[in-house]
Amino acid sequence: MRRLIVFSNKAHALLIAMAIFAAALFPATALLILTTASGYAESQPPKESGGGGPKLWIEGDSIKSSSGASITSTNESTRTQSGDHCSYNAHGAAKALKNKDYKAARAGYEKAIQWTQETCGATVNDFELFENYKGRAQASAGLGDYDAAARDITLLVRAGSFAGQRLMHDLEWMTDALDRAIESQPENALFYMARADIRTSQADDYWITGDTEQQMAFAELALADRDAQLKYAKTPAERADALARRHFLHKTLKNPDQALADINEAIELDPKGEYYRRRALFNKDKKDVAATIQAIADINKAIELEPNEAYYHKLAAEIYESAGDRESAIKSLTTGLGVMPPKSHLYTDYVSKRAELYHTQGRLDEAAKDYATLIAKLPDGSKWHAKHLLVLIEAGRDEDADDAREKLAALDFKAEFKKRTLTSKDFLCEVTGVFNKRYGETGKTSSGADMRQAWNMGQVVSLVPLLDLVGKKDSKLTKAWTALSKFVADAQKSRGQKPAGLLDVPEFKGSATEKLIEALVFIDLQQEKVRRAVTEEMGAQAGAMATISAAVREAQLLTKLGTPNRTIRAVDAIAEYGPQTGLACEIWVAPMQKAFFSLGEEPDKDVIAAAWAETGSAFQKEGDRLFEESKQANAKQAKAKSASTSGVKPKAQGGRIHARHILVKTEAEARDLIAKLKAGADFADLAKKNSIGPSAPQGGDLGYFERGQMVPAFEDAAFALKPGEISEPVKTQFGWHVIVVEEATGSAAKAQ
């Protein structure tokens, strides 16, 4: 009987979906559900036109479809055939295998293999056919037919790159079956090959876990099997395969001469692309000029023989990069991407590597384009968003960088506090390095005097409202506020705006917390006016300095005071503008992270009360110190002006140096590093391995800086060094430093 079924409404479609799902697991249930669905359909006759989806019907034990799909379900199997999918789920055979009915299991798997090969044109690489071969091998082993089991195992171990992952839980019974098959057929090269493949896989597993002893033991067992495989191989191609695989084992066992001899002979017997690739990889790892030249020739030969193997092009890129030819490496990756199958799992590897090379070559727009491609493919990958942002900053594409920062901030918002990218020490120090490089290349840096003045402006704009807030109004700082307001007004006037300057500090009202928040909002508004004015008059670097000056004070004040939204605002300001100052990130990252990590803690009311009790006097002392420092700076400026007008040339204070440092905890560690450096060790390598400072990933690189940008002890030691000279251990509040100056410019160079 033929029953016609039509997707006539949602309830009916749901019954059909239930039938298809159940077919794979419970065939009888599936047919019952489908019969119910068909009965429902018969009471709702199909329309002659207008559609509604494909028609389904029951025919014997099958679910048929007008679209061409067919699902046949019995107690033994579920067979599916359509344009997109063709498979045979031998659940009856699997059940028999579980019950140790090996004869029935093998018969079921044989039927599944035959149907899938004839109907679907499948190979052993296809998942379900692979599983059916494995089931048949296990059933054959259970029946004691080890030769048949070994033949299937031989197919399985060579079934594509994922075979090892699919077989990782089956190695014990497979090895036992191969042992018994080799006993009965001691000259069968294929059985030795399969057992060698398994033992090589086991050696690799021990290498991953770091168990070198077991790795070498299994490699020796695999080598013995490769020797036997080679001995009994019958054709040149079979001998070449054994030699190429033995080549890998000799590399593992550190027999390089024999490894090279094996791969050379394999190429003579069967000059295929894969063997040239293996020899290219072998020579690449030797890392000498002659070997690198040979590696380039070999990988190009492999590509000539098999131009559509994308991973050949990836190896070519690696070899060219190791030889310093990054442009050829970029071309190889581009070609590899062109021949890569759609949706390849290797796509992101190739694009990310090309982006990295573009970046290294200074082709920043192309690097940014590749990172944008990766973001489109993996929109939630903060790693690519971060790299994209770094490249845009370095390229000076500030508007695009702002957009990229917003997207990364949106991802950060979903992450835990301590896992956010924009506030991580490593990322911020990397951004600082990018800004320092940008400043060094463009020369658009603010002077040391301007940087110090900008810092003081930031202090004034934050201190004055806070002193008013706690009832400690300071007449001296009120005058400083007036002067700062005039500075802002002049800048506004120069850009054609109304010269309003800063607002007068209002009276803050409400509870203590409400007053604090109101004061901080007021400070933020005035600070943005100051930042813009300072940027226009002294440069972007000084503008950033004014911002973090106020933001660092805000972060220090807010730590544990129970105002999380304001704390996040201060942290965000430091994270955005801190790198733009060009200061070593040790200076401003610590207070930012202290405030940030306090967000996860419950505010302690006693701590809050104590902090408020101390705030007034602390601010007042800071205000007095700031006022005295400003007076001294003004006196120095007046003296310098007087000297210049009287024909006396003042002592030069400018100039910049480019330095690296290694930060450690003890003097003994610092002296040990100095000894290694004097013995010829590379400074950047030692910094990466030993420094506890955030510049360690960059080899301790601090970029260019002037006087006034570092802590005094560090600065005095650094400016006293000649380029290439290594300092004695230098003690600061951060630990012990070893410093080297790479370059000095301006008056800093003349002083040396």
C-alpha positions in Angstrom: 0.0 0.0 0.0 1.3 3.4 -0.9 0.4 6.3 1.5 1.0 9.9 0.4 2.2 12.4 3.0 2.4 16.2 2.6 3.9 18.8 4.9 0.6 20.5 5.5 1.3 22.3 8.8 3.8 22.6 11.7 2.4 19.7 13.7 2.6 17.3 10.8 6.2 18.5 10.0 7.2 17.8 13.6 5.9 14.2 13.3 8.0 13.7 10.2 11.1 15.1 11.9 10.5 12.7 14.8 10.3 9.8 12.4 13.5 10.6 10.7 15.3 11.1 14.0 13.9 7.8 15.4 14.9 5.9 12.3 18.5 5.9 13.2 17.9 4.6 16.7 14.5 2.8 17.0 13.3 1.7 13.6 9.9 0.3 14.7 9.1 3.5 16.6 10.0 5.5 13.5 7.6 3.6 11.4 4.8 3.9 14.0 5.4 7.7 14.1 5.4 7.9 10.3 2.2 5.9 10.1 0.5 8.3 12.4 1.8 11.2 10.3 0.5 9.6 7.1 -2.9 8.9 8.7 -3.1 12.6 9.7 -2.1 13.6 6.1 -4.9 11.4 4.6 -7.5 13.4 6.5 -5.9 16.6 4.9 -5.6 15.8 1.2 -2.8 17.5 -0.7 -3.4 20.5 -2.9 -2.8 20.2 -6.6 -0.6 23.2 -6.6 1.0 25.7 -4.2 3.6 23.3 -2.7 4.0 23.0 1.0 7.2 21.0 0.8 8.3 17.5 -0.4 5.9 14.6 -0.3 6.8 11.6 1.8 5.3 8.1 1.8 5.8 4.6 3.3 6.8 1.9 0.9 7.6 -1.4 2.5 10.1 -0.7 5.3 11.3 2.6 3.7 10.4 6.3 4.1 10.4 7.7 0.5 10.4 11.4 -0.6 9.5 13.2 -3.7 12.7 15.1 -3.4 14.7 11.9 -4.0 15.6 11.1 -0.4 15.0 7.6 0.9 15.3 6.4 4.5 15.1 2.6 4.8 14.8 1.3 8.4 14.8 -2.3 9.7 15.8 -3.9 13.0 19.2 -4.5 11.4 20.1 -1.1 9.8 19.1 2.4 8.7 20.0 3.3 5.1 19.8 6.9 4.0 20.1 8.0 0.3 19.7 11.6 -1.0 21.6 14.1 -3.1 23.5 15.4 0.0 23.7 12.3 2.2 24.3 8.6 1.7 25.0 6.3 4.7 24.3 2.9 6.2 24.0 2.7 10.0 24.6 -1.0 10.8 23.1 -0.8 14.3 22.2 -4.5 14.2 25.8 -5.5 13.6 27.0 -3.2 16.3 24.6 -4.8 18.8 25.8 -8.3 17.7 29.4 -7.2 18.2 28.6 -5.9 21.7 26.9 -9.3 22.5 30.0 -11.1 21.1 27.9 -12.7 18.3 30.9 -12.2 16.0 29.5 -14.2 13.1 26.3 -12.1 12.9 28.3 -8.9 13.4 30.7 -9.7 10.6 27.9 -10.5 8.2 26.1 -7.3 9.1 29.2 -5.2 8.6 30.0 -6.9 5.3 26.5 -6.0 4.1 26.9 -2.4 5.2 30.3 -2.1 3.5 29.1 -3.6 0.2 25.9 -1.4 0.1 27.8 1.8 1.0 30.5 1.2 -1.7 28.1 0.3 -4.4 25.4 2.9 -3.6 27.3 5.8 -2.3 30.7 5.3 -4.0 32.3 5.8 -0.5 35.9 5.1 0.5 37.3 4.0 3.8 38.0 7.7 4.6 34.3 8.3 5.0 33.3 8.2 8.6 30.5 5.5 8.6 32.4 3.2 6.1 35.5 3.6 8.3 33.4 2.5 11.4 32.0 -0.4 9.5 35.5 -1.6 8.5 36.6 -1.3 12.1 33.6 -3.3 13.2 34.3 -6.0 10.7 38.0 -6.2 11.7 37.0 -6.6 15.4 34.4 -9.3 14.5 37.0 -11.1 12.5 39.5 -11.0 15.4 36.7 -12.3 17.6 36.2 -15.2 15.3 40.0 -15.9 15.3 40.3 -14.9 11.6 43.4 -12.7 12.2 44.4 -12.5 8.6 41.1 -11.0 7.7 41.2 -8.7 10.7 44.7 -7.6 9.7 43.7 -6.8 6.1 41.0 -4.4 7.4 43.3 -2.9 10.0 45.8 -2.2 7.2 43.1 -0.1 5.4 42.1 1.6 8.6 45.6 2.8 9.7 46.1 4.5 6.3 42.7 6.1 6.1 43.6 9.8 6.0 45.0 12.2 8.6 42.3 11.6 11.2 42.7 7.8 11.4 44.9 8.0 14.5 42.2 9.9 16.4 39.5 7.5 15.4 41.6 4.5 16.5 43.2 5.8 19.7 41.0 3.5 21.9 41.5 0.4 19.6 45.2 0.0 19.5 45.5 -2.9 22.0 43.2 -5.4 20.2 44.5 -4.2 16.8 48.1 -4.8 17.8 47.2 -8.3 19.1 45.4 -9.2 15.9 48.4 -8.0 13.8 50.8 -10.0 16.0 48.8 -13.2 15.4 48.5 -12.4 11.6 52.2 -11.9 11.3 52.8 -15.3 13.1 50.8 -17.0 10.3 52.1 -14.8 7.5 55.6 -13.7 8.5 56.5 -12.3 5.1 53.5 -10.1 4.6 54.9 -6.5 4.2 51.4 -4.9 4.7 50.9 -6.4 8.1 54.4 -5.1 9.3 53.5 -1.7 7.8 50.2 -1.5 9.8 51.9 -2.5 13.1 54.7 0.0 12.5 52.1 2.7 11.9 50.4 1.9 15.2 53.7 1.8 17.1 54.8 5.1 15.5 51.5 6.6 16.7 52.1 5.3 20.2 55.6 6.8 20.2 54.1 10.2 19.1 51.6 10.0 22.0 54.5 9.5 24.5 56.3 12.4 22.9 53.3 14.6 23.6 53.2 13.6 27.2 57.0 14.1 27.6 57.8 10.5 28.3 61.0 10.3 26.2 61.9 6.8 27.4 58.6 5.2 26.3 58.7 7.3 23.1 62.1 5.9 22.1 61.1 2.3 23.1 58.1 2.4 20.8 60.1 4.1 18.0 62.6 1.2 18.2 59.7 -1.4 17.9 58.3 0.6 14.9 61.8 0.7 13.3 62.1 -3.1 13.5 58.7 -3.4 11.7 59.8 -0.9 9.1 62.9 -3.0 8.4 60.7 -6.0 8.0 58.3 -4.1 5.7 61.2 -3.0 3.6 62.6 -6.5 3.5 59.3 -8.1 2.2 58.2 -5.2 0.0 57.7 -6.4 -3.6 57.6 -3.3 -5.8 59.7 -0.1 -6.0 56.7 1.9 -4.8 56.2 -0.3 -1.8 60.0 -0.1 -1.0 59.9 3.7 -1.3 56.9 3.9 1.1 58.8 1.8 3.7 61.9 3.9 3.3 60.1 7.2 3.6 58.4 6.1 6.8 61.6 4.6 8.2 63.2 8.0 7.5 60.8 9.6 10.0 61.8 7.0 12.7 65.5 7.6 12.1 64.8 11.3 12.7 63.0 10.5 15.9 65.9 8.2 17.1 68.4 10.9 16.1 70.1 9.0 13.3 70.3 11.9 10.8 72.6 10.3 8.2 70.5 7.2 7.9 67.3 9.3 7.8 68.7 11.3 4.8 69.9 8.1 3.1 66.4 6.6 3.4 64.6 9.6 1.9 67.1 9.9 -0.9 66.6 6.3 -1.8 62.8 6.7 -1.6 62.9 9.6 -4.1 65.1 7.5 -6.5 62.6 4.6 -6.4 59.5 6.7 -6.6 59.9 10.5 -7.2 56.6 11.7 -5.8 55.8 15.0 -4.2 55.3 13.7 -0.7 58.9 12.4 -0.6 60.3 15.6 -1.8 58.3 17.4 0.9 59.7 15.1 3.6 63.3 15.8 2.4 62.5 19.5 2.3 61.3 19.4 5.9 64.4 17.4 6.9 66.8 20.0 5.4 64.8 22.9 6.8 65.3 21.6 10.3 69.1 21.5 9.8 69.2 25.3 9.6 72.3 25.9 7.5 72.6 27.7 4.2 73.3 24.7 1.9 70.5 22.7 3.5 68.1 25.6 3.2 68.9 26.0 -0.5 68.2 22.2 -1.0 65.0 22.5 1.0 63.7 25.3 -1.3 64.6 23.2 -4.4 62.8 20.1 -2.9 59.6 21.9 -1.9 59.4 23.6 -5.3 59.8 20.2 -6.9 57.0 18.8 -4.7 54.7 21.7 -5.7 55.6 21.1 -9.4 54.5 17.4 -9.1 51.4 18.1 -7.0 50.5 21.8 -7.3 47.1 21.4 -5.6 48.5 20.2 -2.2 47.9 23.3 -0.1 50.1 22.1 2.8 53.2 22.0 0.4 52.8 25.8 0.0 52.6 26.3 3.8 55.9 24.4 4.2 57.4 26.5 1.3 56.4 29.6 3.2 58.1 28.4 6.4 61.3 27.6 4.5 61.3 31.0 2.8 60.7 32.7 6.1 63.6 30.9 7.7 65.8 32.1 4.9 64.7 35.7 5.5 62.7 35.8 2.2 59.3 36.9 3.6 57.9 38.2 0.3 58.3 34.7 -1.2 56.7 33.3 1.9 53.7 35.6 1.4 53.4 34.5 -2.2 53.5 30.8 -1.2 50.7 31.3 1.4 48.6 33.2 -1.2 49.0 30.3 -3.7 48.2 27.8 -1.0 45.0 29.6 -0.2 44.1 29.6 -3.9 44.3 25.8 -4.2 42.8 25.1 -0.8 39.4 23.3 -0.7 36.5 25.4 0.4 35.9 25.4 4.2 39.3 23.8 4.9 40.2 23.6 8.5 43.7 25.0 7.5 42.2 28.3 6.2 42.7 30.3 9.4 46.3 29.0 9.8 47.3 30.3 6.4 45.5 33.6 6.6 46.8 34.3 10.1 50.4 33.5 9.1 50.2 35.7 6.0 48.8 38.5 8.2 51.8 38.1 10.5 54.2 38.3 7.6 52.5 41.3 6.1 52.8 43.0 9.5 56.5 42.1 9.8 57.1 43.5 6.3 55.4 46.8 7.2 52.5 46.0 4.8 50.0 47.1 7.4 46.9 47.7 5.3 47.2 44.2 3.9 47.8 42.7 7.4 44.7 44.6 8.6 42.7 43.2 5.7 43.7 39.6 6.6 42.8 40.1 10.2 39.5 41.5 9.2 38.9 38.3 7.1 39.7 36.2 10.2 37.3 38.3 12.3 34.5 37.8 9.7 35.1 34.0 9.9 35.5 33.9 13.7 33.6 37.0 15.0 34.0 35.9 18.6 37.7 35.4 18.4 39.2 38.2 20.6 42.7 37.1 19.5 42.1 38.3 16.0 40.3 41.5 17.1 43.3 42.3 19.3 45.8 41.8 16.5 43.6 43.8 14.1 43.6 46.7 16.6 47.4 46.6 17.0 48.0 46.8 13.2 45.5 49.7 12.8 47.2 51.6 15.6 50.6 51.1 14.0 49.3 52.1 10.6 47.9 55.4 12.1 44.4 54.5 11.1 43.0 56.0 14.2 39.3 56.1 13.3 39.4 52.4 12.2 41.3 51.6 15.4 38.5 53.3 17.5 36.0 51.0 15.7 38.1 48.0 16.3 38.5 48.9 20.0 34.7 49.2 20.4 34.2 45.7 18.9 36.9 44.2 21.2 35.3 46.0 24.1 32.0 44.4 23.3 33.6 41.0 23.4 35.4 41.9 26.7 32.1 42.9 28.2 31.0 39.2 27.9 34.2 37.8 29.5 35.3 37.5 33.1 37.1 40.4 34.5 40.5 38.8 34.6 40.2 37.4 31.1 39.5 40.6 29.3 41.9 41.6 26.5 41.8 45.4 26.6 42.9 45.4 30.3 45.4 42.6 30.2 49.0 43.6 31.0 50.5 41.7 28.1 48.2 43.3 25.6 48.6 46.8 27.0 52.4 46.5 27.0 52.3 45.3 23.4 50.1 48.3 22.5 52.6 50.6 24.2 55.4 49.1 22.1 53.4 49.8 19.0 52.9 53.5 20.0 56.6 53.8 20.8 57.5 52.4 17.4 55.0 54.8 15.8 56.5 57.8 17.7 60.0 56.7 16.8 59.2 56.4 13.1 57.3 59.7 12.8 59.2 61.8 15.3 55.8 63.1 16.6 56.7 63.0 20.3 56.0 65.4 23.0 59.0 66.9 24.9 59.9 65.8 28.4 58.9 69.2 29.7 55.5 69.0 28.0 54.9 65.5 29.3 55.6 66.6 32.9 53.4 69.7 32.5 50.6 67.5 31.0 50.9 65.2 34.0 50.5 68.1 36.4 47.5 69.4 34.5 45.8 66.0 34.9 46.6 66.2 38.6 45.0 69.7 38.9 41.8 68.7 37.1 41.3 65.7 39.4 42.6 67.2 42.7 40.7 70.5 42.8 37.1 69.0 42.7 38.1 66.2 45.1 39.5 68.6 47.6 36.3 70.6 47.4 34.4 67.4 47.9 36.1 66.6 51.2 36.0 70.2 52.5 39.7 70.8 52.0 39.6 73.6 49.4 43.1 74.8 48.6 43.6 78.5 47.5 46.9 77.7 45.7 45.3 74.9 43.6 42.3 77.1 42.9 44.6 79.5 41.2 46.1 76.6 39.2 42.5 75.6 38.2 42.0 79.2 36.9 45.2 79.1 34.9 44.3 75.7 33.5 40.9 77.0 32.5 42.5 79.9 30.6 44.8 77.4 28.8 41.7 75.4 27.7 39.9 78.6 26.7 42.8 79.7 24.5 42.8 76.3 22.8 39.1 76.5 22.2 39.4 80.0 20.8 42.2 78.9 18.4 39.9 76.2 16.9 37.0 78.7 16.5 34.9 77.7 19.5 33.6 79.8 22.3 36.4 80.2 24.8 34.5 78.8 27.8 37.4 77.1 29.5 36.7 74.8 32.5 33.5 75.0 34.5 33.6 76.3 38.1 33.6 73.5 40.6 30.0 73.1 41.8 28.7 72.1 45.2 28.2 68.3 45.2 25.1 67.1 46.9 23.6 63.8 48.3 25.2 60.9 50.2 29.0 60.4 50.3 28.9 57.9 47.4 26.5 60.1 45.4 28.8 63.1 45.9 31.8 61.1 44.9 30.2 59.9 41.7 28.9 63.4 40.8 32.5 64.7 41.4 34.0 62.1 39.2 31.5 62.7 36.4 32.4 66.4 36.6 36.2 65.6 36.5 35.7 63.4 33.4 33.9 66.2 31.5 36.6 68.7 32.4 39.4 66.2 31.7 38.2 65.7 28.2 38.5 69.4 27.6 42.0 69.4 29.0 43.1 66.4 26.9 41.9 68.0 23.7 43.6 71.3 24.5 46.9 69.6 25.5 46.8 67.4 22.4 46.5 70.5 20.2 49.2 72.5 22.0 51.7 69.8 23.0 50.9 66.7 20.9 48.9 63.5 21.3 51.4 61.9 23.6 51.1 64.7 26.1 47.3 64.7 25.8 47.3 61.0 26.7 49.6 61.8 29.7 47.1 64.4 31.0 44.3 61.8 30.8 46.0 59.0 32.6 47.3 61.4 35.3 43.7 62.0 36.3 42.5 58.4 35.6 45.3 56.8 37.7 44.3 59.0 40.7 40.7 58.1 40.1 41.6 54.4 40.0 43.6 54.6 43.2 40.8 56.4 45.0 38.1 54.0 43.8 39.9 50.7 44.7 37.5 48.9 47.1 35.3 52.0 47.6 32.2 50.2 46.2 31.6 52.2 43.0 32.1 49.6 40.2 30.8 51.6 37.3 33.2 54.5 38.0 36.1 52.1 38.6 35.5 50.6 35.2 35.4 54.0 33.6 38.8 54.9 35.2 40.3 51.5 34.1 39.0 52.0 30.5 40.6 55.4 30.4 44.0 54.1 31.6 43.8 51.2 29.2 43.0 53.4 26.2 45.4 56.3 26.9 48.2 54.6 28.9 49.9 53.1 25.9 49.7 56.4 24.0 51.9 58.1 26.6 54.8 55.9 25.5 55.7 55.4 29.2 56.9 52.0 30.3 53.7 50.1 31.1 55.0 49.1 34.5 54.2 52.7 35.6 50.5 52.8 34.9 49.4 49.2 34.6 49.8 48.3 38.3 47.2 50.9 39.7 44.9 50.1 36.8 44.9 46.3 37.5 44.7 46.8 41.3 41.5 48.8 40.8 40.2 46.4 38.1 40.6 43.3 40.2 39.0 44.9 43.2 35.7 44.9 41.2 35.3 41.2 42.0 35.5 41.9 45.8 32.7 43.0 48.0 33.3 46.6 49.3 34.3 46.7 52.9 32.4 49.5 54.7 35.2 49.9 57.3 37.8 50.2 54.5 35.6 52.8 52.8 35.2 54.8 56.0 38.9 54.7 56.7 39.7 55.7 53.1 37.4 58.7 53.3 39.0 59.7 56.7 42.4 59.8 55.1 41.5 61.3 51.8 41.3 64.9 52.8 44.7 65.2 54.3 46.3 63.0 51.6 44.9 65.2 48.9 46.0 68.4 50.7 49.6 67.1 51.0 49.6 66.1 47.3 48.3 69.6 46.4 51.0 71.3 48.4 53.7 69.1 46.8 52.3 69.8 43.3 52.2 73.5 43.9 55.8 73.5 45.1 56.9 71.4 42.1 55.1 73.8 39.7 56.8 76.8 41.3 60.2 75.1 40.9 59.4 74.3 37.3 58.4 77.9 36.6 61.6 79.1 38.2 63.7 76.8 36.0 61.8 78.0 32.9 62.4 81.7 33.9 66.1 81.0 34.5 66.4 79.3 31.1 64.6 82.2 29.4 66.9 84.7 31.2 70.0 82.8 30.1 68.9 82.6 26.5 68.2 86.3 26.3 71.5 87.2 28.0 73.5 85.2 25.5 74.3 82.4 27.9 73.3 79.0 26.4 71.5 76.8 29.0 72.5 73.2 29.4 70.7 70.9 26.9 67.9 68.8 28.6 66.4 67.2 25.5 67.2 64.1 23.5 65.8 60.6 23.6 67.2 57.1 24.1 65.9 53.7 22.9 66.5 51.1 25.6 65.8 47.6 26.7 65.7 46.2 30.2 65.4 42.9 32.2 63.5 43.1 35.4 64.2 40.5 38.1 63.5 40.2 41.9 67.1 40.1 43.3 70.5 41.7 42.7 72.0 38.2 42.5 69.8 37.4 39.5 70.7 40.7 37.9 74.4 40.1 38.2 74.1 36.5 36.9 72.4 37.9 33.8 75.1 40.6 33.3 77.7 37.8 33.4 75.8 35.9 30.6 75.5 39.1 28.5 79.2 39.8 28.8 79.8 36.2 27.7 77.8 36.9 24.5 74.2 36.0 25.3 71.5 37.9 23.4 69.8 40.6 25.5 66.4 40.2 23.9 66.4 36.4 24.4 67.4 36.7 28.1 64.7 39.3 28.6 62.0 37.0 27.1 63.1 34.1 29.3 63.9 35.9 32.6 62.3 39.3 32.9 59.2 39.6 35.2 58.3 42.9 33.6 55.5 43.3 31.1 57.9 44.2 28.3 59.4 40.6 28.5 57.5 39.4 25.4 59.1 42.2 23.4 62.6 41.3 24.5 62.5 44.0 27.2 62.1 46.7 24.6 60.9 50.0 26.1 61.1 52.0 22.9 62.2 55.7 22.9 61.8 57.9 25.9 63.1 61.2 27.3 64.0 62.4 30.7 61.0 62.7 33.0 59.3 59.6 31.6 60.9 57.0 33.8 61.4 56.6 37.6 64.5 58.6 38.6 66.9 55.8 39.5 66.2 54.0 36.2 66.4 57.2 34.2 69.7 58.3 35.6 71.3 54.9 34.9 69.9 54.7 31.4 70.9 58.2 30.3 74.4 57.6 31.6 75.0 54.6 29.3 76.5 54.7 25.8 74.7 52.7 23.0 75.5 49.0 23.5 76.7 49.4 27.0 75.2 47.2 29.8 74.4 48.8 33.1 75.2 47.5 36.6 72.1 46.3 38.5 69.7 49.2 39.1 67.3 49.1 42.1 63.8 50.7 41.8 60.5 50.0 43.5 59.7 47.4 40.8 62.9 45.3 41.5 66.4 45.0 40.0 67.0 46.1 36.4 69.7 45.3 33.8 69.6 48.0 31.1 71.1 48.4 27.7 70.8 51.5 25.4 70.4 50.7 21.8 70.3 54.2 20.4 70.6 57.8 21.6 69.3 60.9 19.6 69.6 64.6 20.0 71.4 66.0 23.0 71.3 62.6 24.7 73.7 61.3 22.0 75.9 64.4 22.4 76.1 63.9 26.1 77.4 60.5 25.6 
